Amino acid sequence: MSVKDIQDQLATLSLEDRRQLTAFLVSLRHQELAGYKESLAAKIDDTNETNWISLEEFDRRVSA
């Protein structure tokens, strides 16, 4: 299957499916970045609420 074939199929996905695919692709990219797991773990373990974002803000950021 060519990249063009994949692109054509992706164009038919719903907005929700495209958002899920985007999140998946971003997670794949982050797995390749050195130190990403440690950085993500530190963010997850952060108990300072001033560093947190709402689900709505997260959606806005990844949908932009």
N, C-alpha and C positions, 0 to 999 in steps of 0.2 A: 504494500500500500504506500502510495507516495504522500508527501506532505500536502500536496494540493488536494488529494482525496480526503485526507483527514480534515483539512480546512473546510472543504465543502460539507462534510458531515457535521462539523462543529457549528457551522452557520445555521443549522436547522434546530439546534438545541434551544430549550427555553432559557429564560433569564436565570432562573434558579439553578439549572444544570450548568450553565456557563459560570456562574459564581462558584459552584462547587469545584468545577474543573480548574478555575483560576486558583482557588485555594490549594488544590492538589499540586498544581504546577509550581506555585510559590514554595510549597513545602519541599518539593523535590529540589528546587534551586538552593534552598537554605541548607539542605542536607550536604550539599557540596561545599559550603562555605566553612573555612577553618574556624573553629571556636564557636560555631553557631549553637551547638547543643548546650555548651556551658553558658552562653549568653542567654539563651531561652530559659534554661533552668533558673538562672538568677532572677529573671523577670517573673517567672512563675512563683518563685519563693518570696518575692518582694511583698512585705506586709504593709508598706506605706501606701495608704489609700489615695494619696495625692498623685501617685504614679499610675493609677488604674484608669482605664477608659471604659465607657459604657459599651454595651453591645451595639447600640445605634451608631456610636462614634467609630467603632471597629468596622461596621458595615459600610459607613461612609468612606472610610479610608481605603478599604479594599475594593470598593466599587468605583472609585474615582478613575 
